[in-house]
Amino acid sequence: MDSFDYKTFYAEVGRMNGWDFSRLNVIVEDARWNFWSEVSSRCKAGDILLDIGTGGGEALLRMTDAALLLIGIDHSEAMIQTANRNRDQSGGFNVRFLPMEASKLDFPEQFFQMITCRHSEFSAAEVARVLTDDGVFLTQQVGESDKRNLSQAFGRGQFGNAKRGTLMDRYAAELKEAGFRKIECRQYDAVEYYASAEDLIFLLKHTPIIPGFGQTESDFQTLHRFIAEHQTPKGIQTNADRFMIIASK
């Protein structure tokens, strides 16, 4: 998807669903970490935390006890509207959501002790500018081999033919250039089992895994064949390729 298509798609998902996939019935095997557990283990009670690309704020609202103040930003106004509705329902008194571009963070220098970014773009230079000298930046991203059997079945995917590790290496290089001295990179390629066709369709309609999924009848014919070929006793099998970078100055 090009930049304009993705932003339009993301805004539509924000209005409909936020960035909440908790309803999916899926088993994940061999995941090497839980991103938000990694964040919680490094967060102090007096910290101010920034979450870049917060979506509907679902994950941040489960972190309210981890920090003094949590601020989530997203470039999509629709996502922020959903996040504020979620906050009003959950009572997250120490959480704020703001519309903002990751490329231009409207905060003072060295304002945050912790910055997170999950499955969203970020500016390494801006992260370095607003993070304290003893602060930590954690990001988890989708790797190029994610849902490889789906991409093969449909003949298209969000990463095209990019080599696994390309994005991780690029982000690590950008963080080094921005002044981060300690940069730890981790990867995993886990097995996923989706319980039903409905679970898989929800995923594909609310993410860019298969660009333009569902716009033609042939997509559902392809999906029907895919499910028949990858159905197992545990569910419909695919994979989750993830990488995480933990960086400090």
C-alpha positions as CSV (number, residue, x, y, z in Angstrom):
1,M,0.0,0.0,0.0
2,D,1.3,3.5,-0.7
3,S,1.4,6.1,2.0
4,F,-2.0,7.7,1.2
5,D,-3.8,4.4,0.9
6,Y,-2.5,3.2,4.2
7,K,-3.5,6.4,6.0
8,T,-7.0,6.2,4.6
9,F,-7.2,2.5,5.6
10,Y,-5.8,3.1,9.1
11,A,-8.3,5.9,9.7
12,E,-11.2,3.7,8.7
13,V,-10.0,1.0,11.0
14,G,-9.7,3.5,13.8
15,R,-13.3,4.6,13.5
16,M,-14.6,1.0,13.3
17,N,-12.4,-0.9,15.7
18,G,-9.4,1.1,17.1
19,W,-6.3,-1.1,17.1
20,D,-7.9,-3.8,19.3
21,F,-7.4,-7.5,18.3
22,S,-8.1,-8.9,21.7
23,R,-11.3,-10.5,20.4
24,L,-9.3,-12.8,18.1
25,N,-9.2,-16.5,19.1
26,V,-5.6,-17.3,18.2
27,I,-2.8,-19.5,19.7
28,V,0.8,-18.3,19.4
29,E,3.6,-20.7,19.9
30,D,7.3,-19.9,20.4
31,A,7.0,-16.1,20.9
32,R,10.1,-15.1,22.7
33,W,8.7,-12.1,24.6
34,N,5.6,-10.1,25.4
35,F,6.3,-6.5,24.4
36,W,4.3,-4.8,27.2
37,S,5.8,-7.1,29.8
38,E,9.2,-5.9,28.6
39,V,8.0,-2.3,28.9
40,S,6.5,-2.8,32.4
41,S,9.7,-4.4,33.7
42,R,11.7,-1.3,32.8
43,C,9.2,1.3,33.8
44,K,9.4,3.1,37.2
45,A,6.4,4.4,39.1
46,G,7.5,8.0,38.7
47,D,8.2,7.8,34.9
48,I,6.4,9.7,32.1
49,L,5.9,7.4,29.2
50,L,5.2,8.2,25.6
51,D,3.6,5.7,23.3
52,I,4.0,6.5,19.6
53,G,1.3,5.1,17.2
54,T,-1.0,4.2,20.1
55,G,-4.0,3.3,17.9
56,G,-7.1,3.1,20.0
57,G,-5.0,3.2,23.2
58,E,-6.1,-0.3,24.2
59,A,-2.6,-1.5,25.3
60,L,-1.7,1.8,27.0
61,L,-4.9,1.7,29.1
62,R,-3.8,-1.6,30.5
63,M,-0.5,0.0,31.7
64,T,-1.9,2.7,34.0
65,D,-0.2,1.3,37.1
66,A,3.3,1.2,35.4
67,A,4.0,5.0,35.3
68,L,3.0,8.3,36.7
69,L,1.7,9.7,33.4
70,L,1.2,7.9,30.1
71,I,0.7,9.9,26.8
72,G,-0.3,8.2,23.6
73,I,0.0,9.9,20.2
74,D,-1.3,8.8,16.8
75,H,-1.4,10.6,13.4
76,S,-5.0,9.4,12.9
77,E,-7.7,11.7,14.4
78,A,-10.1,8.7,14.2
79,M,-7.8,6.5,16.3
80,I,-7.4,9.3,18.9
81,Q,-11.2,9.7,19.1
82,T,-11.5,6.0,19.7
83,A,-8.7,6.1,22.3
84,N,-10.4,8.9,24.2
85,R,-13.7,6.9,24.2
86,N,-11.8,3.9,25.5
87,R,-10.2,6.0,28.2
88,D,-13.6,7.5,29.3
89,Q,-15.0,4.0,29.6
90,S,-11.9,2.6,31.5
91,G,-11.2,5.5,33.8
92,G,-7.6,5.9,33.0
93,F,-7.1,9.1,34.9
94,N,-3.3,9.3,34.3
95,V,-3.5,8.7,30.5
96,R,-3.7,11.3,27.8
97,F,-4.2,10.9,24.0
98,L,-3.1,13.5,21.5
99,P,-3.2,13.7,17.6
100,M,0.4,14.1,16.5
101,E,2.9,13.0,13.8
102,A,5.8,10.8,15.0
103,S,8.1,12.9,12.7
104,K,7.5,16.0,14.8
105,L,7.0,15.4,18.5
106,D,5.5,18.5,20.1
107,F,7.2,18.0,23.5
108,P,10.2,19.6,25.3
109,E,13.7,18.0,25.1
110,Q,14.3,15.1,27.5
111,F,10.7,15.0,28.7
112,F,10.1,11.2,28.8
113,Q,11.9,8.5,30.7
114,M,10.3,5.8,28.6
115,I,9.2,5.8,25.0
116,T,7.4,2.9,23.3
117,C,6.4,2.2,19.7
118,R,4.6,-0.9,18.6
119,H,3.9,-1.7,15.0
120,S,4.2,1.9,13.9
121,E,6.8,4.2,12.3
122,F,8.9,6.6,14.4
123,S,11.6,9.2,14.0
124,A,14.9,8.1,15.7
125,A,16.0,11.7,15.9
126,E,12.8,12.9,17.5
127,V,12.8,10.0,20.0
128,A,16.4,10.8,21.0
129,R,15.5,14.5,21.5
130,V,12.5,14.0,23.9
131,L,14.0,11.0,25.8
132,T,16.1,11.7,29.0
133,D,19.7,10.7,29.0
134,D,18.9,7.7,31.2
135,G,15.7,6.8,29.4
136,V,14.8,3.7,27.4
137,F,13.2,3.4,24.0
138,L,11.5,0.1,23.1
139,T,9.9,-0.7,19.7
140,Q,8.3,-3.9,18.4
141,Q,7.7,-4.2,14.7
142,V,6.4,-6.7,12.2
143,G,9.1,-8.5,10.2
144,E,9.2,-9.0,6.5
145,S,8.4,-12.8,6.8
146,D,5.2,-12.2,8.7
147,K,2.2,-14.3,7.4
148,R,4.4,-15.7,4.6
149,N,2.0,-18.5,3.6
150,L,-0.8,-15.9,3.3
151,S,1.3,-13.6,1.1
152,Q,2.3,-16.6,-1.1
153,A,-1.4,-17.7,-1.4
154,F,-2.6,-14.2,-2.4
155,G,0.4,-13.3,-4.5
156,R,0.8,-10.0,-2.6
157,G,1.7,-8.8,0.9
158,Q,2.7,-5.7,2.9
159,F,6.4,-6.1,2.4
160,G,6.7,-7.4,-1.1
161,N,9.9,-9.3,-1.6
162,A,11.9,-7.5,1.1
163,K,14.6,-9.6,2.8
164,R,13.9,-10.5,6.5
165,G,15.8,-8.1,8.8
166,T,15.9,-5.2,6.4
167,L,13.6,-3.0,8.5
168,M,15.3,-4.0,11.7
169,D,18.7,-3.1,10.4
170,R,17.5,0.2,9.1
171,Y,15.9,1.2,12.4
172,A,19.0,0.1,14.3
173,A,21.2,2.2,12.0
174,E,18.9,5.3,12.4
175,L,19.0,4.9,16.2
176,K,22.8,4.7,16.2
177,E,23.0,7.8,14.0
178,A,20.6,9.6,16.4
179,G,23.0,9.1,19.3
180,F,21.9,5.8,21.0
181,R,24.9,3.9,22.2
182,K,23.3,0.6,23.5
183,I,21.1,-1.0,20.9
184,E,19.8,-4.5,21.5
185,C,17.9,-6.3,18.6
186,R,15.8,-9.4,19.0
187,Q,13.8,-11.5,16.5
188,Y,11.3,-14.3,16.6
189,D,9.2,-16.2,14.0
190,A,6.4,-17.8,16.0
191,V,3.7,-20.2,14.8
192,E,0.1,-18.9,14.9
193,Y,-3.2,-20.9,14.8
194,Y,-6.4,-19.0,14.2
195,A,-9.5,-20.8,15.5
196,S,-11.9,-20.0,12.7
197,A,-12.3,-18.4,9.3
198,E,-14.0,-15.5,11.0
199,D,-10.9,-14.8,13.1
200,L,-8.7,-14.8,10.1
201,I,-11.1,-12.6,8.1
202,F,-11.2,-10.0,10.9
203,L,-7.4,-9.9,11.0
204,L,-7.1,-9.4,7.2
205,K,-9.8,-6.8,7.0
206,H,-8.3,-4.7,9.9
207,T,-4.6,-4.9,9.0
208,P,-2.6,-4.3,5.8
209,I,-1.3,-7.9,5.7
210,I,-2.9,-8.5,2.4
211,P,-3.4,-5.0,0.8
212,G,-6.9,-4.4,-0.4
213,F,-8.2,-7.7,1.0
214,G,-11.9,-8.4,0.4
215,Q,-12.3,-5.9,-2.5
216,T,-12.9,-8.7,-5.0
217,E,-14.7,-12.0,-4.8
218,S,-11.5,-13.8,-5.8
219,D,-10.0,-12.9,-2.4
220,F,-12.5,-15.0,-0.6
221,Q,-12.0,-17.9,-3.0
222,T,-8.3,-17.7,-2.4
223,L,-8.9,-17.6,1.4
224,H,-11.2,-20.6,1.2
225,R,-8.4,-22.6,-0.5
226,F,-5.9,-21.3,1.9
227,I,-7.9,-22.5,4.9
228,A,-8.4,-25.9,3.4
229,E,-4.6,-26.3,2.9
230,H,-3.6,-24.9,6.3
231,Q,-6.3,-26.2,8.6
232,T,-4.8,-28.2,11.5
233,P,-6.3,-29.6,14.7
234,K,-5.0,-26.5,16.5
235,G,-6.5,-24.1,14.0
236,I,-5.6,-22.3,10.7
237,Q,-1.8,-22.1,10.7
238,T,0.3,-19.1,9.7
239,N,3.3,-17.3,11.3
240,A,4.1,-14.1,13.2
241,D,7.5,-12.5,12.4
242,R,8.4,-9.9,15.0
243,F,11.5,-7.9,16.0
244,M,12.1,-5.7,19.0
245,I,14.8,-3.1,19.6
246,I,15.7,-1.8,23.0
247,A,17.8,1.3,22.9
248,S,19.4,3.7,25.4
249,K,21.8,6.6,25.1
